[in-house]
Amino acid sequence: MVLRGVLALIAGSAFIVVAGGFRGVDVRVWDWADATFSPRYRTPWGTPWKSLARMRLQFGFMGGALVILGLVTVTR
């Protein structure tokens, strides 16, 4: 149970780093998604997201949720 909480904290922290744009990580994730996702999921911009701001917002919300989940799991 503790391992799940620690993994959620690590993943949430990574998502928050992407959302914050630390050292250009957000652009690297954007480029990775552009090269990885199949044409079915692509928008005219090449990635599943319409803009970099939307991608960062989505990563921020998920990062916050994972950090909260990890904290609740570890402190139980």
Helices and strands as residue ranges (DSSP letters): H 2-20, G 22-24, H 25-36, H 52-75
